[in-house]
Amino acid sequence: MNAPAPVVCIVAGEESGDQLGAELIKALNVRLGEGVRYCGVGAERMTALGLTSFFDMSDVSVMGLSAVLARLPLIIRRVYQTVDAVIAADPDVLIIIDSPDFTHNVAKRVRKRAPHIPVVGYVSPSVWAWRPGRARKMSVYVDELLALLPFEPGVHERLSGPRTHYVGHPLSEMVDDLRPAPGERLPVSADQKTLLVLPGSRGSEIDRLMDVFGETVALAAEGNPDLKVVLPAVPHLEDRIRSAAETWRVKPDVVAGLEAKRHAFHKAHAALAASGTVTLELALAGVPMVVAYKVDWFFRRLKELNRLFKFASVESFVLPNIILEAKAIPEFLDDDVQPPVLAAHLTSLLTDSAERTAQLKELSRLEEVMRLPEGYSQSAAAADVVLGVLETRKKA
């Protein structure tokens, strides 16, 4: 008699998690067939593949402190509703994807009420950068952790976190799309050069960085009179960015949408960017950069406390630098974010300089450091870990 198909519960809290979950479902279906029953919290991608969502994921998909506070009573209700629904479904595995403020609160309560349900975490919180004590706490309610960055398994082992598996980063599978075709990016010796400006994907980042980035661009343009400045804007902030850019002495070409952003990456000779995942995109695209970031008063205060209590555990805040274990990319934080300093580095990167050559040499190592074993995709590597959990559960 055939064993019943497994029940897999996947709980995500935002669009990127829904995308990761959908790719994981596809990979699991290849291995298990399409009889698997999926339930949890997801959006269009996962529900299109058969996941029954306990409620509309948009209820918990909010960003920013004020937005979270405004919806906090509903989010709390959704946490408890999700816990009840998971326990009622009694799945063979619970997979929580990113959005730790929501998904980890679900997992903690499921573990307390139904400790027999194995829990897989997909995307590690940044314990290597902030509050490393979370790793040990996570080991109580997460059995296996799927990490997107190659150094994270070692970090969790050192911090007594859950057993952690590197399954690759989505951007690693997009390298061919990120890099220009032959001849698409002019040599840096050309008269007209293209500078990318990426001031962030959150309103608070835009507010803190647009003015200083505008002044930096003006200074960099003094030595590059034909400099073309392109600013790929995230769609929900496009109007805000266009308005702020109107005050710049050197007006950027503001573009929106994935295709326009990809085209800009292909043409770019250098970039000025806010810290974030975009630095990894730029690095894999072979675009040398200068990175800057300013935090709000609350996090500035926490940064001061960190000097006393060591809440953070890394020196860099730029992902490629952390992955490469090198200060390949110049980075500036808070009071060190000064237009003349940023512009001096950009001017160097816009020429065939030793600084540009050195950074490109370091960035060329990134793909190899992040590469999975031959024939493996991120979703396949993640699915293998989940299958291992299901096999262990079956034998128990």
Steps between C-alpha positions, in 0.01 A plus 500: 500500500640839397577749776278811497644806329663739745343818629738795472419828674680811368462833679631818334443864585595699192533483122861378493404215733211404275743483208746279690214280616366459147837385367531259792155353425604441138818323611312288754243401241779376270618269776172405667245524221205734506301321769658706776253717693620853566351738750623809687523872426593613151408725210440456128803290410454231765121490479526454122700184572237358733576649842186564705569828680350549846438868414618769257874549556464876449357520854850444641712632214583846632824696519604785725442557869193724462331259258566205732367685804184600312428139411641335812168369644419327168854357471478356852164340417647354183793349694263312732269406213797356309619302802151349549474415129844338487424282801162403353668401171768301689746525209799275445716814496454871566713732285525866605640742243670826602281776663622391845274737696204299369628155404725439801222596738290235329777238524567565870136442587466193278808348661354560847159352419599231248869413549472198268467726191847559351577861408720614210601865482566644155722815504708564807446819699816712495635368830851561364430874490248562775401331829704179465320351802203432271689205350498298822135591568405391149648154556216429745227520235680463162635154414662581166588842359541577129752782452539725196857611577799264501646614832179455700536126584831575671349794686216291640736222600713752686198661667331167591219563254294237314659261250546720194534416130619738229251470214611794287371850437237578233736756344761231436264349244453836326863578419450468124212749518693743717813514284522685167530333165832549317529863393195612698708679767743751348861487620571726795735697274199625296414869525147442627474291810190379682463533875222311679347657810299273729381686812294214649163330485341651810363849550720560804812415297396740226445778754843454656709443187357689203650839587845367579495278190400798287795703627734205450387461139557870434857478630572182302366664183750786529773272373266318260303762305332237277399283795162333456323444832228235516284448807290179495205569732286242674146549364330588830751783561541625144304827549681574825839439339419710193395788723818480710721474190361828366724684748819331375751714311564207264162354406486119487304294253244342734379163368257246643427134443716188490586523130620861529702414812662202328588716197658760732709231671628382163617852405640610836869568563460571874230541764418695813269285709327471832586188696271206423448208265558730204874499586503127433321557168758760400789279606376201299441735205864611517423863587750656744335715763513724803248418774353737757232477764342718765288359780229682695544636854373178660753278327774755554433464869510122470828528311644691796374228736656236277843645569439418865307173476606350161151433360651479150774263392640623165700804399346549154140582406546422128400149394771440237768608748364260762477211253849564362643564849672807356450876491471490122236774485545835676217549751396799704254524787319794663739791569756352260257546211658815355453600132865597435621162628238301309564700183877445520449122503246517217733713288769236544258219410400684182855474367731210425652543846671261740197534732260393226722208394537379858127512571408321177754229577340440839146506358596240240545247785142542620327262259740219588459556875120488468478212251310182591619152395467429129141442390339645812260792504399685814154343507643151440748539785222624729270215394767243585516624860119490529496146356752397763268632771204315347698175489601536863140570596382193309740275690414645841 
